[in-house]
Amino acid sequence: MTRHDERFVRYLESKEAVDDRALHRPTLSTLVDELSDRAEARPGEPLRVVSVGAGTGAMCRRLLSWGVFDAYDDIKYIMIDRRSGMSDQASAAFAEWSHGAGWEASPTVDGFQIERHGRRVALTYVTGDLFDATVEIPQAIDLVVAHAVLDVLPLQRALDALVTRLTDGGLFYAPITFDGRTAFRPTHNADSEVLDAFHETMGDDNASGPETGSNLLSALPQADASIVSAGGSDWVVTPPYDDGERFFISRILQFVEESVSAHGGVGETTLRGWLDTRHKQLEAGELSYVAHNLDVLAKLD
């Protein structure tokens, strides 16, 4: 794994606690209720889940730890991520987590399996672009999890690839979907110029754009999936922060730098001055960061 990949894995790890705080609890509770109703209506059937942009599998571990899947004793969970080497990181993270949580982990032909008290979770990791990996996705999926990923995908194409694989009444859960606002405090006189340019880099043929969260509220019903719950899931990091939160903000600043530099629109002197100020404020423990996200849960009609 390259140093760049190592830093990205550290970023994923650093944002787990930020995501924990951000997730919209009423939407998560609705997901639990919907899954419980589904288990009751289809006794004995496994829960079949596909997670897009799965990273190290943090969302799967979170949903298991928080009891979201408690209505099921048999879960088949497919994780998809385009980054090579991420499957090894996920395997290592699950091995460490499962040991501490009392699950017994064992390898399988196409992934690994964890078991505890008669409950079994079969985990399969698919490395590849979502649209190349669709051949690996069964036609009958009960739940799609698209965590913090839809804004970097062409939205309609992604929905076409995923919603069409849901069973009748299947669920589409899109937590931490970016929705158009990034803020740093204290204010800086170049904030509007830099952050507007940052948001503009999100909208092209291969990405949904900065208002993906809001757009889901109409795009999912157009795909025959009714919204059953939605709410804000803002990332908010303020001083005093721990080392993980500090690293998380530093990576956000790097994303801004890389995106704006690659697409232009902001003078080099202006961008460099903004970044230098922000990094100094971060080092001094003075910088706050907010990103507006939405959690959306929909159900196939």
C-alpha positions as semicolon CSV with decimal commas, in nm:
position;residue;x (nm);y (nm);z (nm)
1;M;0,000;0,000;0,000
2;T;0,137;0,341;-0,098
3;R;0,186;0,626;0,146
4;H;-0,110;0,802;-0,020
5;D;-0,329;0,498;0,046
6;E;-0,206;0,477;0,404
7;R;-0,306;0,838;0,462
8;F;-0,647;0,771;0,312
9;V;-0,699;0,475;0,545
10;R;-0,599;0,695;0,837
11;Y;-0,851;0,953;0,715
12;L;-1,125;0,687;0,711
13;E;-1,030;0,586;1,063
14;S;-1,021;0,946;1,183
15;K;-1,369;1,021;1,054
16;E;-1,538;0,725;1,224
17;A;-1,600;0,923;1,543
18;V;-1,711;1,227;1,338
19;D;-1,961;1,007;1,153
20;D;-2,081;0,854;1,482
21;R;-2,180;1,199;1,607
22;A;-2,326;1,310;1,276
23;L;-2,560;1,025;1,182
24;H;-2,927;1,124;1,196
25;R;-3,066;0,905;1,473
26;P;-3,437;0,922;1,374
27;T;-3,350;0,795;1,025
28;L;-3,136;0,521;1,175
29;S;-3,424;0,424;1,407
30;T;-3,657;0,408;1,107
31;L;-3,409;0,176;0,935
32;V;-3,415;-0,054;1,240
33;D;-3,796;-0,058;1,236
34;E;-3,812;-0,128;0,863
35;L;-3,563;-0,414;0,891
36;S;-3,752;-0,562;1,186
37;D;-4,079;-0,549;0,992
38;R;-3,906;-0,711;0,696
39;A;-3,767;-0,993;0,912
40;E;-4,109;-1,056;1,061
41;A;-4,272;-1,066;0,718
42;R;-4,007;-1,302;0,577
43;P;-3,906;-1,532;0,863
44;G;-3,595;-1,740;0,807
45;E;-3,470;-1,538;0,510
46;P;-3,122;-1,385;0,529
47;L;-3,064;-1,012;0,511
48;R;-2,879;-0,932;0,187
49;V;-2,684;-0,606;0,196
50;V;-2,465;-0,423;-0,056
51;S;-2,241;-0,141;0,069
52;V;-2,093;0,099;-0,189
53;G;-1,768;0,282;-0,115
54;A;-1,728;0,050;0,181
55;G;-1,370;0,147;0,270
56;T;-1,253;-0,049;0,572
57;G;-1,607;-0,167;0,650
58;A;-1,667;0,084;0,930
59;M;-2,036;0,124;0,850
60;C;-2,094;-0,250;0,862
61;R;-1,922;-0,276;1,200
62;R;-2,118;0,026;1,325
63;L;-2,454;-0,118;1,218
64;L;-2,371;-0,450;1,382
65;S;-2,247;-0,284;1,702
66;W;-2,549;-0,055;1,726
67;G;-2,797;-0,340;1,689
68;V;-2,939;-0,230;1,354
69;F;-2,931;-0,588;1,222
70;D;-3,047;-0,758;1,541
71;A;-3,364;-0,895;1,378
72;Y;-3,149;-1,123;1,158
73;D;-2,942;-1,430;1,240
74;D;-2,810;-1,468;0,885
75;I;-2,662;-1,167;0,704
76;K;-2,491;-1,166;0,365
77;Y;-2,296;-0,842;0,329
78;I;-2,117;-0,738;0,008
79;M;-1,871;-0,449;0,033
80;I;-1,763;-0,265;-0,283
81;D;-1,473;-0,021;-0,308
82;R;-1,263;0,084;-0,603
83;R;-0,935;0,121;-0,411
84;S;-0,698;-0,172;-0,440
85;G;-0,570;-0,302;-0,107
86;M;-0,876;-0,181;0,082
87;S;-1,004;-0,537;0,121
88;D;-0,693;-0,624;0,322
89;Q;-0,749;-0,321;0,543
90;A;-1,111;-0,425;0,595
91;S;-1,013;-0,781;0,680
92;A;-0,762;-0,659;0,938
93;A;-1,012;-0,414;1,087
94;F;-1,282;-0,681;1,112
95;A;-1,041;-0,931;1,267
96;E;-0,948;-0,682;1,540
97;W;-1,306;-0,566;1,594
98;S;-1,463;-0,912;1,595
99;H;-1,219;-1,038;1,857
100;G;-1,301;-0,749;2,090
101;A;-1,677;-0,779;2,025
102;G;-1,692;-1,153;2,089
103;W;-1,738;-1,266;1,729
104;E;-1,545;-1,559;1,587
105;A;-1,391;-1,480;1,248
106;S;-1,296;-1,733;0,982
107;P;-1,193;-1,708;0,614
108;T;-1,423;-1,820;0,333
109;V;-1,370;-1,880;-0,038
110;D;-1,470;-1,524;-0,133
111;G;-1,416;-1,332;0,189
112;F;-1,462;-1,409;0,555
113;Q;-1,733;-1,486;0,804
114;I;-1,802;-1,383;1,161
115;E;-2,026;-1,573;1,403
116;R;-2,158;-1,514;1,753
117;H;-2,436;-1,679;1,955
118;G;-2,584;-1,847;1,649
119;R;-2,571;-1,535;1,433
120;R;-2,367;-1,543;1,114
121;V;-2,244;-1,261;0,891
122;A;-2,088;-1,360;0,558
123;L;-1,869;-1,077;0,429
124;T;-1,759;-1,047;0,068
125;Y;-1,530;-0,769;-0,057
126;V;-1,539;-0,664;-0,423
127;T;-1,260;-0,436;-0,545
128;G;-1,362;-0,227;-0,842
129;D;-1,566;0,057;-0,980
130;L;-1,933;0,030;-0,883
131;F;-2,044;0,001;-1,245
132;D;-1,788;-0,269;-1,324
133;A;-1,875;-0,450;-1,001
134;T;-2,248;-0,472;-1,068
135;V;-2,195;-0,819;-1,215
136;E;-2,100;-0,923;-0,861
137;I;-2,423;-0,787;-0,711
138;P;-2,714;-1,032;-0,686
139;Q;-3,044;-0,928;-0,838
140;A;-3,226;-0,956;-0,502
141;I;-3,087;-0,712;-0,245
142;D;-3,273;-0,615;0,071
143;L;-3,062;-0,314;0,167
144;V;-2,821;-0,083;-0,015
145;V;-2,588;0,125;0,201
146;A;-2,429;0,422;0,020
147;H;-2,229;0,595;0,293
148;A;-2,067;0,930;0,204
149;V;-2,016;0,828;-0,157
150;L;-2,302;0,936;-0,385
151;D;-2,169;1,291;-0,432
152;V;-1,862;1,151;-0,612
153;L;-2,067;0,927;-0,843
154;P;-2,299;1,014;-1,134
155;L;-2,619;1,004;-0,933
156;Q;-2,871;0,878;-1,187
157;R;-2,638;0,607;-1,312
158;A;-2,563;0,497;-0,956
159;L;-2,932;0,478;-0,868
160;D;-3,003;0,284;-1,187
161;A;-2,734;0,033;-1,092
162;L;-2,844;-0,010;-0,732
163;V;-3,216;0,052;-0,693
164;T;-3,294;-0,191;-0,974
165;R;-3,135;-0,468;-0,767
166;L;-3,356;-0,414;-0,465
167;T;-3,628;-0,665;-0,385
168;D;-3,988;-0,547;-0,346
169;G;-3,989;-0,319;-0,044
170;G;-3,609;-0,311;-0,041
171;L;-3,434;-0,026;0,138
172;F;-3,185;0,235;0,016
173;Y;-2,987;0,401;0,296
174;A;-2,761;0,695;0,207
175;P;-2,606;0,839;0,524
176;I;-2,364;1,133;0,531
177;T;-2,451;1,253;0,179
178;F;-2,295;1,594;0,118
179;D;-2,546;1,872;0,064
180;G;-2,389;2,194;-0,043
181;R;-2,229;2,377;0,248
182;T;-1,874;2,381;0,381
183;A;-1,768;2,629;0,648
184;F;-1,453;2,706;0,843
185;R;-1,432;2,941;1,139
186;P;-1,288;3,193;1,211
187;T;-1,392;3,350;0,882
188;H;-1,136;3,441;0,617
189;N;-1,176;3,702;0,345
190;A;-1,113;3,436;0,076
191;D;-1,368;3,187;0,211
192;S;-1,630;3,248;-0,055
193;E;-1,382;3,238;-0,343
194;V;-1,206;2,921;-0,227
195;L;-1,509;2,726;-0,106
196;D;-1,727;2,820;-0,402
197;A;-1,450;2,691;-0,629
198;F;-1,425;2,376;-0,416
199;H;-1,796;2,308;-0,456
200;E;-1,779;2,373;-0,830
201;T;-1,520;2,095;-0,867
202;M;-1,780;1,845;-0,746
203;G;-2,012;1,876;-1,044
204;D;-1,897;1,701;-1,361
205;D;-1,995;1,402;-1,572
206;N;-1,856;1,162;-1,313
207;A;-1,990;1,322;-0,995
208;S;-2,331;1,428;-0,871
209;G;-2,234;1,770;-0,743
210;P;-2,249;1,952;-0,411
211;E;-2,625;1,924;-0,358
212;T;-2,651;1,548;-0,385
213;G;-2,829;1,511;-0,052
214;S;-3,117;1,736;-0,156
215;N;-3,122;1,591;-0,506
216;L;-3,178;1,244;-0,362
217;L;-3,512;1,361;-0,223
218;S;-3,648;1,381;-0,578
219;A;-3,420;1,135;-0,759
220;L;-3,514;0,837;-0,541
221;P;-3,893;0,879;-0,587
222;Q;-3,832;0,909;-0,962
223;A;-3,658;0,570;-0,932
224;D;-3,970;0,427;-0,763
225;A;-3,823;0,443;-0,413
226;S;-4,029;0,647;-0,166
227;I;-3,854;0,853;0,101
228;V;-3,939;0,712;0,445
229;S;-3,699;0,924;0,651
230;A;-3,440;1,196;0,605
231;G;-3,251;1,441;0,823
232;G;-2,935;1,639;0,874
233;S;-2,608;1,463;0,952
234;D;-2,361;1,749;0,962
235;W;-1,994;1,696;1,023
236;V;-1,899;1,935;1,303
237;V;-1,548;1,946;1,446
238;T;-1,457;2,219;1,694
239;P;-1,171;2,275;1,938
240;P;-1,053;2,119;2,154
241;Y;-0,999;1,822;1,925
242;D;-0,805;1,502;1,961
243;D;-0,534;1,383;1,722
244;G;-0,787;1,200;1,506
245;E;-1,006;1,507;1,462
246;R;-0,702;1,722;1,390
247;F;-0,591;1,479;1,119
248;F;-0,945;1,467;0,981
249;I;-0,955;1,846;0,933
250;S;-0,605;1,845;0,782
251;R;-0,723;1,594;0,521
252;I;-1,028;1,807;0,441
253;L;-0,794;2,100;0,382
254;Q;-0,586;1,878;0,155
255;F;-0,896;1,776;-0,041
256;V;-0,978;2,145;-0,088
257;E;-0,623;2,218;-0,202
258;E;-0,607;1,928;-0,448
259;S;-0,952;1,994;-0,595
260;V;-0,919;2,371;-0,636
261;S;-0,561;2,353;-0,765
262;A;-0,656;2,095;-1,027
263;H;-0,959;2,286;-1,156
264;G;-0,833;2,643;-1,128
265;G;-1,057;2,938;-1,066
266;V;-0,862;3,069;-0,766
267;G;-0,527;3,245;-0,789
268;E;-0,233;3,056;-0,646
269;T;-0,149;3,338;-0,405
270;T;-0,506;3,356;-0,276
271;L;-0,536;2,979;-0,232
272;R;-0,195;2,950;-0,065
273;G;-0,271;3,236;0,174
274;W;-0,604;3,078;0,270
275;L;-0,446;2,736;0,325
276;D;-0,154;2,874;0,526
277;T;-0,393;3,057;0,757
278;R;-0,614;2,752;0,800
279;H;-0,323;2,519;0,879
280;K;-0,185;2,765;1,136
281;Q;-0,528;2,789;1,299
282;L;-0,555;2,410;1,304
283;E;-0,212;2,374;1,463
284;A;-0,306;2,634;1,724
285;G;-0,634;2,454;1,800
286;E;-0,845;2,747;1,678
287;L;-1,008;2,612;1,360
288;S;-1,366;2,480;1,341
289;Y;-1,512;2,289;1,048
290;V;-1,871;2,221;0,941
291;A;-2,004;2,032;0,639
292;H;-2,376;1,998;0,576
293;N;-2,488;1,643;0,496
294;L;-2,817;1,455;0,475
295;D;-2,910;1,100;0,571
296;V;-3,178;0,962;0,340
297;L;-3,370;0,635;0,371
298;A;-3,598;0,522;0,088
299;K;-3,808;0,213;0,023
300;L;-3,873;0,055;-0,314
301;D;-4,242;0,088;-0,402
